[in-house]
Amino acid sequence: MFQCLQKGATREEMALALVEHYDATEEIALRSVDAFIASLANAGLLEENG
C-alpha cells in the first residue's frame, strides 16, 4: 500500500489493488485501506497533497 500512496493513488484505487492481489472483497479492502490511512495519520506520517 505504500507504493500506492507514493504514486498518489486514491482510496478506491488502493482498495482495488488489494482486491486484485489478495482476492479480498471490496468492502473488506476499503475497511483495510481506511484503517491503514488512519494509522498513518495518527502517527503523523501523512502529508496532504495539493
C-alpha positions, 0 to 999 in steps of 0.5 A: 500500500505504500507504493500506492500512496507514493504514486498518489493513488486514491482510496478506491484505487488502493482498495482495488489493488488489494482486491486484485492481489489478495482476492479480498472483497471490496468492502473488506479492502476499503475497511483495510485501506481506511484503517491503514490511512488512519494509522498513518495519520495518527502517527503523523506520517501523512502529508496532504497533497495539493 
